[in-house]
Protein backbone atom coordinates (compact mmCIF):
# COMPACT_ATOMS: atom_id res chain seq x y z
CA UNK A 1 0.00 0.00 0.00
CA UNK A 2 2.77 2.37 0.98
CA UNK A 3 4.68 1.60 -2.23
CA UNK A 4 1.54 2.26 -4.29
CA UNK A 5 1.07 5.67 -2.67
CA UNK A 6 4.70 6.58 -3.39
CA UNK A 7 4.35 5.52 -7.04
CA UNK A 8 1.17 7.61 -7.45
CA UNK A 9 2.89 10.60 -5.86
CA UNK A 10 5.85 10.27 -8.24
CA UNK A 11 3.48 10.03 -11.24
CA UNK A 12 1.64 13.19 -10.17
CA UNK A 13 4.92 15.02 -9.70
CA UNK A 14 6.05 13.98 -13.18
CA UNK A 15 2.73 15.08 -14.69
CA UNK A 16 3.54 18.81 -14.40
CA UNK A 17 2.15 20.61 -17.48
CA UNK A 18 4.84 21.52 -20.00
CA UNK A 19 4.63 23.69 -23.05
CA UNK A 20 6.67 22.63 -26.06
CA UNK A 21 8.20 25.03 -28.48
CA UNK A 22 6.31 25.70 -31.68
CA UNK A 23 8.35 25.67 -34.84
CA UNK A 24 6.75 27.65 -37.66
CA UNK A 25 8.44 28.70 -40.88
CA UNK A 26 8.88 32.47 -41.35
CA UNK A 27 6.22 34.31 -43.31
CA UNK A 28 6.76 34.40 -47.06
CA UNK A 29 7.75 37.76 -48.59
CA UNK A 30 5.14 39.72 -50.51
CA UNK A 31 6.62 38.75 -53.87
CA UNK A 32 5.98 35.07 -53.13
CA UNK A 33 2.48 35.35 -51.69
CA UNK A 34 0.82 35.64 -55.11
CA UNK A 35 2.18 32.21 -56.04
CA UNK A 36 1.58 30.37 -52.74
CA UNK A 37 -1.58 28.23 -52.34
CA UNK A 38 -3.92 28.56 -49.38
CA UNK A 39 -3.20 24.95 -48.38
CA UNK A 40 0.53 24.60 -47.72
CA UNK A 41 0.36 21.19 -46.04
CA UNK A 42 0.29 19.12 -49.24
CA UNK A 43 3.60 19.62 -51.03
CA UNK A 44 2.55 18.05 -54.35
CA UNK A 45 -0.60 20.14 -54.75
CA UNK A 46 1.17 23.24 -53.49
CA UNK A 47 4.02 22.83 -55.96
CA UNK A 48 1.61 22.35 -58.86
CA UNK A 49 -0.33 25.47 -57.80
CA UNK A 50 2.92 27.50 -57.73
CA UNK A 51 3.92 26.29 -61.20
CA UNK A 52 0.50 27.15 -62.65
CA UNK A 53 0.52 30.55 -60.97
CA UNK A 54 4.02 31.23 -62.23
CA UNK A 55 3.10 30.35 -65.82
CA UNK A 56 -0.01 32.55 -65.65
CA UNK A 57 1.98 35.47 -64.24
CA UNK A 58 4.63 35.51 -67.00
CA UNK A 59 2.25 35.82 -69.97
CA UNK A 60 3.09 39.55 -70.37
CA UNK A 61 6.79 38.67 -70.43
CA UNK A 62 6.14 36.14 -73.20
CA UNK A 63 4.55 38.87 -75.32
CA UNK A 64 7.40 41.28 -74.56
CA UNK A 65 10.10 38.70 -75.36
CA UNK A 66 8.26 37.76 -78.55
CA UNK A 67 8.27 41.43 -79.55
CA UNK A 68 12.04 41.56 -79.05
CA UNK A 69 12.38 38.41 -81.13
CA UNK A 70 10.32 39.93 -83.97
CA UNK A 71 12.47 43.08 -83.92
CA UNK A 72 15.62 40.97 -84.17
CA UNK A 73 14.24 38.91 -87.05
CA UNK A 74 13.15 42.08 -88.88
CA UNK A 75 16.62 43.59 -88.42
CA UNK A 76 18.12 40.33 -89.63
CA UNK A 77 15.99 40.32 -92.79
CA UNK A 78 16.87 43.94 -93.54
CA UNK A 79 20.53 43.16 -93.00
CA UNK A 80 20.35 40.21 -95.39
CA UNK A 81 18.74 42.37 -98.08
CA UNK A 82 21.22 45.22 -97.62
CA UNK A 83 24.18 42.86 -97.80
CA UNK A 84 22.93 41.54 -101.13
CA UNK A 85 22.75 45.03 -102.61
CA UNK A 86 25.47 46.76 -100.58
CA UNK A 87 28.50 45.61 -102.51
CA UNK A 88 31.62 47.21 -101.03
CA UNK A 89 29.90 48.47 -97.88
CA UNK A 90 29.09 44.98 -96.58
CA UNK A 91 31.37 45.35 -93.48
CA UNK A 92 29.58 48.59 -92.58
CA UNK A 93 26.18 46.88 -92.84
CA UNK A 94 27.34 44.02 -90.58
CA UNK A 95 28.75 46.50 -88.07
CA UNK A 96 25.48 48.42 -88.05
CA UNK A 97 23.47 45.21 -87.65
CA UNK A 98 25.50 44.14 -84.60
CA UNK A 99 25.14 47.62 -83.08
CA UNK A 100 21.35 47.57 -83.56
CA UNK A 101 21.18 44.06 -82.05
CA UNK A 102 23.11 45.20 -78.97
CA UNK A 103 20.83 48.23 -78.56
CA UNK A 104 17.66 46.11 -78.85
CA UNK A 105 18.85 43.52 -76.33
CA UNK A 106 20.76 45.47 -73.70
CA UNK A 107 17.83 47.11 -71.87
CA UNK A 108 15.75 43.93 -71.36
CA UNK A 109 18.94 42.04 -70.59
CA UNK A 110 19.94 44.54 -67.91
CA UNK A 111 16.47 44.31 -66.33
CA UNK A 112 16.62 40.51 -66.20
CA UNK A 113 20.13 40.50 -64.72
CA UNK A 114 18.94 42.85 -61.96
CA UNK A 115 15.89 40.60 -61.45
CA UNK A 116 18.15 37.57 -61.09
CA UNK A 117 20.40 39.37 -58.59
CA UNK A 118 17.35 40.46 -56.55
CA UNK A 119 16.01 36.89 -56.58
CA UNK A 120 19.30 35.58 -55.24
CA UNK A 121 19.13 38.11 -52.39
CA UNK A 122 15.49 37.29 -51.55
CA UNK A 123 16.02 33.53 -51.53
CA UNK A 124 19.16 33.93 -49.43
CA UNK A 125 17.47 36.22 -46.91
CA UNK A 126 14.44 33.93 -46.55
CA UNK A 127 16.70 30.91 -46.19
CA UNK A 128 18.58 32.61 -43.38
CA UNK A 129 15.27 32.97 -41.52
CA UNK A 130 14.18 29.40 -42.28
CA UNK A 131 17.42 27.69 -41.17
CA UNK A 132 17.14 28.43 -37.40
CA UNK A 133 13.55 27.12 -37.37
CA UNK A 134 14.50 23.84 -39.04
CA UNK A 135 17.59 23.50 -36.88
CA UNK A 136 15.65 24.02 -33.65
CA UNK A 137 12.93 21.59 -34.74
CA UNK A 138 15.42 18.86 -35.60
CA UNK A 139 17.34 19.45 -32.37
CA UNK A 140 14.07 19.08 -30.41
CA UNK A 141 13.51 15.82 -32.26
CA UNK A 142 16.89 14.59 -31.02
CA UNK A 143 19.09 15.45 -33.99
CA UNK A 144 21.43 17.86 -32.22
CA UNK A 145 24.62 16.88 -34.04
CA UNK A 146 23.03 16.53 -37.48
CA UNK A 147 21.04 19.76 -37.24
CA UNK A 148 24.13 21.68 -36.21
CA UNK A 149 26.13 20.26 -39.10
CA UNK A 150 23.37 21.04 -41.63
CA UNK A 151 22.93 24.58 -40.31
CA UNK A 152 26.65 25.33 -40.38
CA UNK A 153 27.07 23.92 -43.89
CA UNK A 154 24.02 25.64 -45.38
CA UNK A 155 24.73 29.01 -43.77
CA UNK A 156 28.38 28.94 -44.82
CA UNK A 157 27.78 27.87 -48.42
CA UNK A 158 24.86 30.28 -48.79
CA UNK A 159 27.09 33.14 -47.65
CA UNK A 160 29.85 32.08 -50.03
CA UNK A 161 27.56 31.54 -53.01
CA UNK A 162 25.33 34.62 -52.61
CA UNK A 163 28.39 36.77 -51.91
CA UNK A 164 30.21 35.39 -54.95
CA UNK A 165 27.19 36.00 -57.18
CA UNK A 166 26.62 39.60 -56.10
CA UNK A 167 30.28 40.62 -55.89
CA UNK A 168 31.90 38.53 -58.64
CA UNK A 169 29.61 36.59 -60.95
CA UNK A 170 27.12 39.38 -61.79
CA UNK A 171 29.95 41.77 -62.76
CA UNK A 172 31.46 38.94 -64.81
CA UNK A 173 28.16 38.58 -66.69
CA UNK A 174 28.32 42.27 -67.64
CA UNK A 175 31.93 41.82 -68.72
CA UNK A 176 30.79 38.76 -70.69
CA UNK A 177 28.18 40.87 -72.54
CA UNK A 178 30.65 43.68 -73.19
CA UNK A 179 33.16 41.22 -74.66
CA UNK A 180 30.40 39.58 -76.72
CA UNK A 181 29.47 42.94 -78.25
CA UNK A 182 33.10 43.90 -78.87
CA UNK A 183 33.92 40.48 -80.27
CA UNK A 184 31.12 40.70 -82.82
CA UNK A 185 31.71 44.35 -83.73
CA UNK A 186 35.43 43.80 -84.16
CA UNK A 187 36.02 40.07 -84.68
CA UNK A 188 39.13 39.00 -82.78
CA UNK A 189 40.14 35.46 -81.86
CA UNK A 190 41.45 36.63 -78.47
CA UNK A 191 38.10 38.18 -77.53
CA UNK A 192 36.28 34.97 -78.44
CA UNK A 193 38.65 32.91 -76.32
CA UNK A 194 38.23 35.24 -73.34
CA UNK A 195 34.46 34.98 -73.77
CA UNK A 196 34.59 31.19 -73.69
CA UNK A 197 36.85 31.31 -70.63
CA UNK A 198 34.47 33.61 -68.73
CA UNK A 199 31.51 31.35 -69.44
CA UNK A 200 33.50 28.31 -68.33
CA UNK A 201 34.71 30.10 -65.18
CA UNK A 202 31.23 31.15 -64.04
CA UNK A 203 29.81 27.68 -64.71
CA UNK A 204 32.75 25.97 -62.99
CA UNK A 205 32.42 28.13 -59.86
CA UNK A 206 28.71 27.37 -59.52
CA UNK A 207 29.19 23.64 -60.08
CA UNK A 208 32.12 23.45 -57.66
CA UNK A 209 30.23 25.18 -54.83
CA UNK A 210 27.22 22.89 -55.30
CA UNK A 211 29.36 19.74 -55.54
CA UNK A 212 31.29 20.62 -52.38
CA UNK A 213 28.07 21.54 -50.55
CA UNK A 214 26.25 18.30 -51.41
CA UNK A 215 29.34 16.24 -50.60
CA UNK A 216 29.82 17.97 -47.26
CA UNK A 217 26.23 17.60 -46.07
CA UNK A 218 26.19 13.97 -47.22
CA UNK A 219 29.21 13.14 -45.05
CA UNK A 220 28.23 15.23 -42.02
CA UNK A 221 24.59 14.12 -42.32
CA UNK A 222 25.52 10.44 -42.13
CA UNK A 223 27.98 10.96 -39.27
CA UNK A 224 25.71 13.34 -37.33
CA UNK A 225 22.62 11.18 -37.92
CA UNK A 226 24.39 8.08 -36.66
CA UNK A 227 25.59 9.96 -33.56
CA UNK A 228 22.13 11.33 -32.79
CA UNK A 229 20.47 7.94 -33.27
CA UNK A 230 22.94 6.35 -30.85
CA UNK A 231 22.41 9.09 -28.26
CA UNK A 232 18.61 8.79 -28.53
CA UNK A 233 18.71 5.04 -28.10
CA UNK A 234 21.02 5.30 -25.11
CA UNK A 235 18.83 7.98 -23.52
CA UNK A 236 15.67 5.89 -23.86
CA UNK A 237 17.39 2.85 -22.38
CA UNK A 238 18.69 4.96 -19.50
CA UNK A 239 15.24 6.41 -18.75
CA UNK A 240 13.66 2.99 -18.96
CA UNK A 241 16.22 1.37 -16.65
CA UNK A 242 16.99 4.13 -14.14
CA UNK A 243 13.46 5.22 -13.18
CA UNK A 244 11.72 2.42 -11.27
CA UNK A 245 8.28 1.25 -12.38
CA UNK A 246 7.48 4.26 -14.59
CA UNK A 247 10.64 4.17 -16.69
CA UNK A 248 8.91 2.58 -19.67
CA UNK A 249 6.07 5.10 -19.48
CA UNK A 250 8.53 8.01 -19.53
CA UNK A 251 10.42 6.44 -22.41
CA UNK A 252 7.21 6.13 -24.44
CA UNK A 253 6.29 9.71 -23.52
CA UNK A 254 9.65 10.96 -24.80
CA UNK A 255 8.96 9.12 -28.06
CA UNK A 256 5.63 10.99 -28.37
CA UNK A 257 7.40 14.32 -27.79
CA UNK A 258 9.89 13.52 -30.54
CA UNK A 259 7.10 12.63 -32.94
CA UNK A 260 5.35 15.94 -32.18
CA UNK A 261 8.57 17.84 -32.84
CA UNK A 262 8.93 15.93 -36.07
CA UNK A 263 5.42 16.89 -37.20
CA UNK A 264 6.07 20.57 -36.53
CA UNK A 265 9.40 20.32 -38.35
CA UNK A 266 7.71 18.72 -41.36
CA UNK A 267 5.04 21.42 -41.53
CA UNK A 268 7.64 24.19 -41.33
CA UNK A 269 9.84 22.42 -43.87
CA UNK A 270 7.06 21.97 -46.44
CA UNK A 271 6.01 25.61 -46.08
CA UNK A 272 9.66 26.65 -46.42
CA UNK A 273 10.15 24.57 -49.56
CA UNK A 274 7.02 26.02 -51.14
CA UNK A 275 8.05 29.57 -50.23
CA UNK A 276 11.55 29.20 -51.67
CA UNK A 277 9.97 27.83 -54.85
CA UNK A 278 7.45 30.69 -54.93
CA UNK A 279 10.22 33.30 -54.61
CA UNK A 280 12.23 31.65 -57.36
CA UNK A 281 9.59 30.52 -59.88
CA UNK A 282 8.56 33.91 -61.31
CA UNK A 283 12.05 35.29 -62.03
CA UNK A 284 13.23 31.89 -63.26
CA UNK A 285 10.40 31.65 -65.79
CA UNK A 286 10.92 35.25 -66.95
CA UNK A 287 14.63 34.72 -67.52
CA UNK A 288 14.00 31.26 -68.98
CA UNK A 289 11.50 32.61 -71.52
CA UNK A 290 14.00 35.24 -72.66
CA UNK A 291 16.68 32.55 -72.89
CA UNK A 292 14.54 30.26 -75.09
CA UNK A 293 13.25 33.04 -77.34
CA UNK A 294 16.76 34.36 -77.91
CA UNK A 295 17.86 30.85 -78.84
CA UNK A 296 15.04 30.71 -81.41
CA UNK A 297 15.87 34.20 -82.69
CA UNK A 298 19.54 33.26 -83.02
CA UNK A 299 18.67 30.25 -85.17
CA UNK A 300 16.29 32.21 -87.43
CA UNK A 301 18.69 35.14 -87.78
CA UNK A 302 21.45 32.70 -88.69
CA UNK A 303 19.37 31.69 -91.72
CA UNK A 304 18.33 35.14 -92.97
CA UNK A 305 20.92 37.48 -91.48
CA UNK A 306 24.65 37.44 -90.83
CA UNK A 307 26.67 35.00 -88.78
CA UNK A 308 28.01 37.79 -86.56
CA UNK A 309 24.50 38.97 -85.68
CA UNK A 310 23.38 35.41 -84.92
CA UNK A 311 26.42 34.81 -82.71
CA UNK A 312 25.79 38.03 -80.78
CA UNK A 313 22.19 37.02 -80.06
CA UNK A 314 23.42 33.58 -78.99
CA UNK A 315 25.94 35.21 -76.62
CA UNK A 316 23.15 37.25 -75.00
CA UNK A 317 21.19 34.04 -74.66
CA UNK A 318 24.23 32.46 -73.00
CA UNK A 319 24.27 35.30 -70.45
CA UNK A 320 20.64 34.49 -69.62
CA UNK A 321 21.63 30.86 -69.19
CA UNK A 322 24.25 31.92 -66.65
CA UNK A 323 21.62 33.91 -64.72
CA UNK A 324 19.35 30.86 -64.68
CA UNK A 325 22.22 28.82 -63.25
CA UNK A 326 22.89 31.38 -60.50
CA UNK A 327 19.29 31.69 -59.30
CA UNK A 328 18.89 27.91 -59.50
CA UNK A 329 22.08 27.25 -57.52
CA UNK A 330 21.07 29.45 -54.57
CA UNK A 331 17.58 27.94 -54.49
CA UNK A 332 18.93 24.38 -54.67
CA UNK A 333 21.12 24.92 -51.62
CA UNK A 334 18.05 25.62 -49.47
CA UNK A 335 15.91 22.96 -51.14
CA UNK A 336 18.56 20.27 -50.54
CA UNK A 337 19.19 21.48 -46.99
CA UNK A 338 15.47 21.57 -46.11
CA UNK A 339 14.95 18.06 -47.49
CA UNK A 340 17.84 16.87 -45.32
CA UNK A 341 16.19 18.50 -42.30
CA UNK A 342 12.90 16.80 -43.18
CA UNK A 343 14.57 13.39 -43.23
CA UNK A 344 15.20 13.86 -39.53
CA UNK A 345 17.24 11.51 -37.38
CA UNK A 346 18.15 8.08 -38.71
C-alpha positions in Angstrom: 0.0 0.0 0.0 2.8 2.4 1.0 4.7 1.6 -2.2 1.5 2.3 -4.3 1.1 5.7 -2.7 4.7 6.6 -3.4 4.4 5.5 -7.0 1.2 7.6 -7.4 2.9 10.6 -5.9 5.8 10.3 -8.2 3.5 10.0 -11.2 1.6 13.2 -10.2 4.9 15.0 -9.7 6.1 14.0 -13.2 2.7 15.1 -14.7 3.5 18.8 -14.4 2.2 20.6 -17.5 4.8 21.5 -20.0 4.6 23.7 -23.1 6.7 22.6 -26.1 8.2 25.0 -28.5 6.3 25.7 -31.7 8.4 25.7 -34.8 6.8 27.7 -37.7 8.4 28.7 -40.9 8.9 32.5 -41.4 6.2 34.3 -43.3 6.8 34.4 -47.1 7.7 37.8 -48.6 5.1 39.7 -50.5 6.6 38.7 -53.9 6.0 35.1 -53.1 2.5 35.4 -51.7 0.8 35.6 -55.1 2.2 32.2 -56.0 1.6 30.4 -52.7 -1.6 28.2 -52.3 -3.9 28.6 -49.4 -3.2 25.0 -48.4 0.5 24.6 -47.7 0.4 21.2 -46.0 0.3 19.1 -49.2 3.6 19.6 -51.0 2.6 18.1 -54.4 -0.6 20.1 -54.8 1.2 23.2 -53.5 4.0 22.8 -56.0 1.6 22.4 -58.9 -0.3 25.5 -57.8 2.9 27.5 -57.7 3.9 26.3 -61.2 0.5 27.1 -62.6 0.5 30.6 -61.0 4.0 31.2 -62.2 3.1 30.3 -65.8 0.0 32.5 -65.6 2.0 35.5 -64.2 4.6 35.5 -67.0 2.3 35.8 -70.0 3.1 39.6 -70.4 6.8 38.7 -70.4 6.1 36.1 -73.2 4.5 38.9 -75.3 7.4 41.3 -74.6 10.1 38.7 -75.4 8.3 37.8 -78.6 8.3 41.4 -79.5 12.0 41.6 -79.1 12.4 38.4 -81.1 10.3 39.9 -84.0 12.5 43.1 -83.9 15.6 41.0 -84.2 14.2 38.9 -87.0 13.1 42.1 -88.9 16.6 43.6 -88.4 18.1 40.3 -89.6 16.0 40.3 -92.8 16.9 43.9 -93.5 20.5 43.2 -93.0 20.3 40.2 -95.4 18.7 42.4 -98.1 21.2 45.2 -97.6 24.2 42.9 -97.8 22.9 41.5 -101.1 22.7 45.0 -102.6 25.5 46.8 -100.6 28.5 45.6 -102.5 31.6 47.2 -101.0 29.9 48.5 -97.9 29.1 45.0 -96.6 31.4 45.4 -93.5 29.6 48.6 -92.6 26.2 46.9 -92.8 27.3 44.0 -90.6 28.8 46.5 -88.1 25.5 48.4 -88.1 23.5 45.2 -87.6 25.5 44.1 -84.6 25.1 47.6 -83.1 21.4 47.6 -83.6 21.2 44.1 -82.1 23.1 45.2 -79.0 20.8 48.2 -78.6 17.7 46.1 -78.9 18.9 43.5 -76.3 20.8 45.5 -73.7 17.8 47.1 -71.9 15.7 43.9 -71.4 18.9 42.0 -70.6 19.9 44.5 -67.9 16.5 44.3 -66.3 16.6 40.5 -66.2 20.1 40.5 -64.7 18.9 42.9 -62.0 15.9 40.6 -61.5 18.2 37.6 -61.1 20.4 39.4 -58.6 17.4 40.5 -56.6 16.0 36.9 -56.6 19.3 35.6 -55.2 19.1 38.1 -52.4 15.5 37.3 -51.5 16.0 33.5 -51.5 19.2 33.9 -49.4 17.5 36.2 -46.9 14.4 33.9 -46.5 16.7 30.9 -46.2 18.6 32.6 -43.4 15.3 33.0 -41.5 14.2 29.4 -42.3 17.4 27.7 -41.2 17.1 28.4 -37.4 13.6 27.1 -37.4 14.5 23.8 -39.0 17.6 23.5 -36.9 15.6 24.0 -33.6 12.9 21.6 -34.7 15.4 18.9 -35.6 17.3 19.4 -32.4 14.1 19.1 -30.4 13.5 15.8 -32.3 16.9 14.6 -31.0 19.1 15.5 -34.0 21.4 17.9 -32.2 24.6 16.9 -34.0 23.0 16.5 -37.5 21.0 19.8 -37.2 24.1 21.7 -36.2 26.1 20.3 -39.1 23.4 21.0 -41.6 22.9 24.6 -40.3 26.6 25.3 -40.4 27.1 23.9 -43.9 24.0 25.6 -45.4 24.7 29.0 -43.8 28.4 28.9 -44.8 27.8 27.9 -48.4 24.9 30.3 -48.8 27.1 33.1 -47.6 29.9 32.1 -50.0 27.6 31.5 -53.0 25.3 34.6 -52.6 28.4 36.8 -51.9 30.2 35.4 -54.9 27.2 36.0 -57.2 26.6 39.6 -56.1 30.3 40.6 -55.9 31.9 38.5 -58.6 29.6 36.6 -61.0 27.1 39.4 -61.8 29.9 41.8 -62.8 31.5 38.9 -64.8 28.2 38.6 -66.7 28.3 42.3 -67.6 31.9 41.8 -68.7 30.8 38.8 -70.7 28.2 40.9 -72.5 30.7 43.7 -73.2 33.2 41.2 -74.7 30.4 39.6 -76.7 29.5 42.9 -78.2 33.1 43.9 -78.9 33.9 40.5 -80.3 31.1 40.7 -82.8 31.7 44.4 -83.7 35.4 43.8 -84.2 36.0 40.1 -84.7 39.1 39.0 -82.8 40.1 35.5 -81.9 41.5 36.6 -78.5 38.1 38.2 -77.5 36.3 35.0 -78.4 38.6 32.9 -76.3 38.2 35.2 -73.3 34.5 35.0 -73.8 34.6 31.2 -73.7 36.9 31.3 -70.6 34.5 33.6 -68.7 31.5 31.4 -69.4 33.5 28.3 -68.3 34.7 30.1 -65.2 31.2 31.1 -64.0 29.8 27.7 -64.7 32.7 26.0 -63.0 32.4 28.1 -59.9 28.7 27.4 -59.5 29.2 23.6 -60.1 32.1 23.4 -57.7 30.2 25.2 -54.8 27.2 22.9 -55.3 29.4 19.7 -55.5 31.3 20.6 -52.4 28.1 21.5 -50.5 26.3 18.3 -51.4 29.3 16.2 -50.6 29.8 18.0 -47.3 26.2 17.6 -46.1 26.2 14.0 -47.2 29.2 13.1 -45.1 28.2 15.2 -42.0 24.6 14.1 -42.3 25.5 10.4 -42.1 28.0 11.0 -39.3 25.7 13.3 -37.3 22.6 11.2 -37.9 24.4 8.1 -36.7 25.6 10.0 -33.6 22.1 11.3 -32.8 20.5 7.9 -33.3 22.9 6.3 -30.9 22.4 9.1 -28.3 18.6 8.8 -28.5 18.7 5.0 -28.1 21.0 5.3 -25.1 18.8 8.0 -23.5 15.7 5.9 -23.9 17.4 2.9 -22.4 18.7 5.0 -19.5 15.2 6.4 -18.8 13.7 3.0 -19.0 16.2 1.4 -16.7 17.0 4.1 -14.1 13.5 5.2 -13.2 11.7 2.4 -11.3 8.3 1.2 -12.4 7.5 4.3 -14.6 10.6 4.2 -16.7 8.9 2.6 -19.7 6.1 5.1 -19.5 8.5 8.0 -19.5 10.4 6.4 -22.4 7.2 6.1 -24.4 6.3 9.7 -23.5 9.7 11.0 -24.8 9.0 9.1 -28.1 5.6 11.0 -28.4 7.4 14.3 -27.8 9.9 13.5 -30.5 7.1 12.6 -32.9 5.3 15.9 -32.2 8.6 17.8 -32.8 8.9 15.9 -36.1 5.4 16.9 -37.2 6.1 20.6 -36.5 9.4 20.3 -38.4 7.7 18.7 -41.4 5.0 21.4 -41.5 7.6 24.2 -41.3 9.8 22.4 -43.9 7.1 22.0 -46.4 6.0 25.6 -46.1 9.7 26.7 -46.4 10.1 24.6 -49.6 7.0 26.0 -51.1 8.1 29.6 -50.2 11.6 29.2 -51.7 10.0 27.8 -54.8 7.4 30.7 -54.9 10.2 33.3 -54.6 12.2 31.7 -57.4 9.6 30.5 -59.9 8.6 33.9 -61.3 12.1 35.3 -62.0 13.2 31.9 -63.3 10.4 31.7 -65.8 10.9 35.3 -66.9 14.6 34.7 -67.5 14.0 31.3 -69.0 11.5 32.6 -71.5 14.0 35.2 -72.7 16.7 32.5 -72.9 14.5 30.3 -75.1 13.2 33.0 -77.3 16.8 34.4 -77.9 17.9 30.9 -78.8 15.0 30.7 -81.4 15.9 34.2 -82.7 19.5 33.3 -83.0 18.7 30.2 -85.2 16.3 32.2 -87.4 18.7 35.1 -87.8 21.4 32.7 -88.7 19.4 31.7 -91.7 18.3 35.1 -93.0 20.9 37.5 -91.5 24.6 37.4 -90.8 26.7 35.0 -88.8 28.0 37.8 -86.6 24.5 39.0 -85.7 23.4 35.4 -84.9 26.4 34.8 -82.7 25.8 38.0 -80.8 22.2 37.0 -80.1 23.4 33.6 -79.0 25.9 35.2 -76.6 23.2 37.3 -75.0 21.2 34.0 -74.7 24.2 32.5 -73.0 24.3 35.3 -70.5 20.6 34.5 -69.6 21.6 30.9 -69.2 24.3 31.9 -66.7 21.6 33.9 -64.7 19.4 30.9 -64.7 22.2 28.8 -63.2 22.9 31.4 -60.5 19.3 31.7 -59.3 18.9 27.9 -59.5 22.1 27.3 -57.5 21.1 29.4 -54.6 17.6 27.9 -54.5 18.9 24.4 -54.7 21.1 24.9 -51.6 18.1 25.6 -49.5 15.9 23.0 -51.1 18.6 20.3 -50.5 19.2 21.5 -47.0 15.5 21.6 -46.1 14.9 18.1 -47.5 17.8 16.9 -45.3 16.2 18.5 -42.3 12.9 16.8 -43.2 14.6 13.4 -43.2 15.2 13.9 -39.5 17.2 11.5 -37.4 18.1 8.1 -38.7 
